[in-house]
Amino acid sequence: MDNSFHIICDEDDTRLDVFLSEKLSLTRTKTKDMIEGGHVHVEGKVPKPSLKTKKSMDIKGEIPEEEPLSLTPEDIPLDILYEDEYLLAVNKPGDMVVHPSFGHASGTLVNAVLSYLEKRFQISNFKFQIGSGVRPGIVHRLDKGTTGVILIAKDSKTQEMLSDLFKERSITKTYRAIVEGDVKKERWIVEGNIGRHPVERKKMAVLKTGGRISETTFQALKHLNGFTYLEAYPKTGRTHQIRVHAVHGGYPIVGDEIYGKKAKLLTPRPLLHAYRIEFIHPAKKTPVKIEAPVPADMEDFIAAHNTEAK
């Protein structure tokens, strides 16, 4: 597998490790270790992680292979929304991380899926059936606090075909969310390149220069007392996209500690839910539509702030 990369820099005055973490979709710790380990060269020289980037800077390197995390099946209940011989869809709860990482080695969706598939098919070590690495079967992800539909492939071929559908934007996703403020428009679109926030590096932001193209359409469903219940239709799939586009439009998602204004006072998680996913089945070539019921915490919040009921 070729893990080499060659990037012509398009940003000024950004730390090299931060720039590469965004471009390569890696953690900053990983890119820092890569640079310090001599796996990155700038203009033919080994740089420091703190080197500030310049436009047209020539960056070459390779992503070193990691020892994979040990994937242990864990008997964690799953809410199965759809299943066939190729894939399954799960309604992810708001307190679950999707895949193991070095900060979340257990209790993840992957751990639960491995256990479920082993029991269902009576196959031990099922991870070898659905791919290697720390993300077997995973073709997209949801942030830890986001609930709703997530797809898992049961074999590597289906995983590859589903990944291609996402890359081709042939999968339609619908989210439900509750945002702060009374949205005046009934339908609107937010566009712009998303990248790392220039000052607050834990955040993503819509940037004037750099970043990656993104687009989300929003539709108001119900006006509440100081809040709005809406649907979001992301055309692209950038990190934190809906959360970033919501706050960019002036209406942060309720409970979002990173982007919201009143997050800690209102709910323990962002009220964002992956409500529906639609696509043409990559193996069966038939239309598939999967929905996850709106979770109780969102229903309760709507009921508590429903102006019509008062």
C-alpha positions in Angstrom: 0.0 0.0 0.0 1.4 3.4 -1.0 1.2 5.8 1.9 3.3 8.5 0.3 1.9 12.0 -0.3 3.0 15.2 -2.2 1.3 18.5 -1.3 1.8 22.0 -2.7 0.8 24.2 0.2 -2.1 26.6 -0.3 -2.0 28.3 3.2 0.3 30.9 4.8 1.3 31.0 8.4 -0.1 27.7 9.7 1.9 25.3 11.8 3.0 22.4 9.6 1.6 19.7 11.9 -1.7 21.4 12.0 -1.8 21.9 8.2 -1.0 18.2 7.5 -3.5 17.0 10.1 -6.2 18.7 8.1 -5.0 17.8 4.6 -4.3 14.1 5.5 -7.3 13.7 7.9 -5.0 12.6 10.7 -4.7 13.7 14.3 -2.3 16.5 15.1 -0.4 14.1 17.4 0.0 11.7 14.5 1.4 14.3 12.1 3.7 15.7 14.8 5.1 12.2 15.3 5.5 11.8 11.5 7.5 15.0 11.2 9.7 14.3 14.2 10.3 10.8 12.9 11.7 12.1 9.7 8.8 11.0 7.5 8.1 14.5 6.1 10.3 16.7 4.0 9.8 20.4 3.1 11.8 21.6 0.1 13.9 18.5 0.5 14.7 19.2 4.2 13.4 17.6 7.5 11.4 20.4 9.2 10.1 21.0 12.7 6.4 20.5 13.5 6.1 24.2 14.4 7.4 25.3 10.9 5.0 27.9 9.5 3.6 27.2 6.1 3.9 29.4 3.0 2.0 29.2 -0.2 3.6 27.0 -2.9 5.7 25.2 -0.3 6.6 21.7 -1.5 5.8 19.0 1.0 6.6 15.4 0.5 6.4 12.4 2.9 4.9 9.1 3.8 2.4 8.0 6.5 4.1 5.3 8.5 2.1 2.1 9.3 0.8 1.8 12.8 0.4 -1.2 14.9 -3.3 -1.8 14.8 -5.3 -1.6 18.0 -6.6 -4.8 19.4 -10.2 -5.1 18.4 -12.2 -6.9 21.1 -15.8 -7.9 20.5 -18.0 -6.4 23.3 -21.5 -7.4 24.1 -23.1 -4.0 23.7 -26.7 -3.8 22.6 -27.3 -2.5 19.1 -30.5 -0.9 17.7 -30.5 -2.5 14.2 -32.5 -0.5 11.7 -31.7 -2.5 8.6 -29.8 -5.7 7.8 -29.1 -7.9 4.8 -26.2 -10.2 3.7 -24.1 -7.2 2.7 -24.6 -4.5 5.3 -26.4 -3.3 8.3 -27.6 0.0 9.6 -27.5 0.9 13.3 -29.2 3.7 15.2 -26.1 5.1 17.1 -26.8 6.4 20.6 -25.4 9.8 21.6 -22.8 8.5 24.1 -21.0 6.1 21.7 -17.8 6.6 19.7 -17.9 5.0 16.3 -14.5 3.4 16.0 -11.6 2.7 18.4 -8.8 5.1 18.8 -6.0 5.4 21.2 -8.3 7.5 23.4 -11.3 5.2 23.1 -10.1 1.6 22.8 -13.3 0.0 24.0 -17.1 0.7 24.2 -17.2 1.7 20.5 -19.7 0.9 17.8 -17.0 -1.3 16.1 -16.6 -3.3 19.3 -20.3 -3.8 19.5 -20.7 -4.7 15.8 -17.9 -7.4 16.1 -19.7 -9.1 18.9 -23.1 -8.9 17.1 -21.7 -10.4 13.9 -19.8 -13.2 15.7 -22.9 -14.3 17.5 -25.2 -14.0 14.5 -22.9 -15.9 12.1 -21.1 -18.0 14.7 -17.8 -16.9 13.2 -14.9 -16.2 15.6 -12.6 -13.2 14.9 -15.1 -11.7 12.4 -12.9 -8.7 11.9 -11.0 -10.6 9.2 -14.3 -10.9 7.3 -15.0 -7.2 7.3 -11.6 -5.7 6.8 -8.5 -4.9 8.7 -7.3 -2.0 10.8 -9.3 0.0 13.4 -12.3 0.8 11.2 -13.6 -2.6 9.9 -16.8 -2.1 7.9 -17.1 1.6 8.7 -17.7 3.8 5.7 -18.7 7.1 7.3 -18.9 8.3 10.9 -21.0 10.4 13.3 -19.5 12.6 16.0 -19.8 11.0 19.5 -22.7 13.2 20.6 -24.7 12.8 17.3 -27.4 10.1 17.2 -28.9 8.2 14.2 -28.3 6.1 11.2 -24.8 4.8 10.4 -24.0 2.1 7.8 -21.6 -0.8 8.4 -20.4 -3.1 5.6 -20.1 -6.8 6.3 -17.3 -7.5 3.8 -14.5 -5.5 2.2 -16.0 -5.4 -1.2 -19.3 -3.9 0.1 -17.2 -1.5 2.2 -15.4 -0.3 -0.9 -18.6 0.1 -2.9 -20.3 2.1 -0.2 -17.2 4.3 0.2 -17.4 5.0 -3.5 -21.0 6.0 -3.2 -20.1 8.5 -0.5 -17.2 9.9 -2.6 -19.5 10.2 -5.6 -22.1 12.0 -3.4 -24.7 9.3 -4.4 -25.9 8.9 -0.8 -28.6 11.3 0.3 -28.5 12.2 4.1 -31.1 14.0 6.1 -30.4 15.2 9.6 -32.7 16.7 12.2 -31.5 19.3 14.6 -32.6 22.0 17.1 -30.8 25.3 16.8 -30.6 28.4 19.0 -32.8 31.3 17.8 -35.9 31.8 15.7 -34.8 31.2 12.1 -36.4 33.7 9.8 -35.9 31.8 6.6 -37.8 28.7 5.8 -35.1 27.3 3.5 -31.6 28.4 3.0 -28.2 27.1 1.8 -24.8 27.6 3.4 -21.7 27.2 1.2 -18.0 27.8 1.6 -14.8 26.0 2.2 -14.4 24.3 5.6 -11.1 24.1 7.3 -9.4 24.4 10.7 -10.3 27.6 12.6 -7.4 30.0 12.2 -7.3 30.8 16.0 -9.3 28.2 17.9 -7.7 25.0 16.6 -10.3 22.6 18.1 -12.9 24.2 15.9 -13.6 24.0 12.2 -14.8 27.1 10.3 -16.0 28.4 7.0 -12.8 30.0 5.6 -12.1 32.8 3.1 -9.1 30.9 1.7 -8.0 27.3 1.9 -10.1 24.5 3.3 -12.4 22.1 1.3 -15.6 22.9 -0.5 -18.8 22.3 1.5 -22.6 22.8 1.1 -25.6 22.2 3.3 -29.3 23.1 2.7 -31.4 23.8 5.8 -35.2 23.6 6.0 -37.2 24.9 9.0 -39.7 22.4 10.3 -41.1 24.1 13.5 -40.6 27.4 15.3 -40.2 26.9 19.0 -40.0 29.4 21.9 -36.5 30.8 21.2 -35.4 27.8 19.1 -36.0 26.2 15.7 -36.5 22.6 14.8 -35.1 21.9 11.3 -33.8 19.5 8.8 -30.3 19.6 7.2 -29.3 18.1 3.9 -25.5 18.0 3.6 -24.2 17.7 0.0 -20.7 17.2 1.1 -19.3 15.4 4.2 -16.7 17.6 6.0 -15.7 17.4 9.6 -18.4 19.0 11.8 -20.1 20.3 8.6 -23.6 20.7 9.8 -22.5 22.2 13.2 -20.2 24.6 11.4 -22.7 25.7 8.8 -25.4 26.1 11.5 -23.3 28.5 13.6 -22.0 30.2 10.4 -25.6 31.1 9.6 -26.0 32.5 13.1 -28.0 29.6 14.6 -25.7 27.1 16.6 -27.1 23.7 17.4 -28.5 23.4 20.9 -26.1 21.7 23.3 -23.0 22.1 21.1 -20.2 22.8 23.6 -17.7 23.7 20.8 -19.9 25.9 18.7 -23.0 26.8 20.8 -23.6 29.8 23.0 -25.7 28.2 25.8 -24.6 24.6 25.4 -23.9 23.6 29.0 -27.1 25.2 30.3 -29.4 23.4 28.0 -28.5 19.8 27.1 -25.6 17.4 27.7 -25.1 16.7 23.9 -25.6 18.5 20.6 -29.2 18.0 19.5 -28.2 16.7 16.1 -29.6 13.4 14.7 -28.9 11.5 11.5 -32.5 10.9 10.6 -32.5 9.3 7.2 -30.1 7.9 4.6 -31.0 6.9 1.0 -29.0 5.2 -1.7 -29.0 2.6 -4.4 -27.9 -0.7 -2.8 -24.4 -1.3 -4.3 -24.9 -5.1 -4.6 -28.7 -5.4 -5.2 -29.1 -2.3 -7.2 -32.4 -1.5 -5.5 -33.3 1.8 -3.7 -32.8 1.7 0.1 -34.2 4.2 2.6 -33.4 3.9 6.3 -34.8 6.1 9.0 -33.9 6.4 12.7 -36.7 7.7 15.0 -36.0 11.1 16.5 -34.5 10.4 20.0 -36.4 11.1 23.2 -34.2 14.0 24.3 -35.0 16.0 21.1 -38.7 15.1 21.4 -38.7 16.3 25.0 -36.9 19.5 24.2 -39.4 20.3 21.4 -42.4 19.6 23.7 -40.9 21.8 26.4 -40.4 24.7 24.0 -43.5 24.3 21.9 -45.2 27.7 21.7 -48.4 26.0 20.3 -48.8 24.0 23.5 -48.7 27.0 25.8 
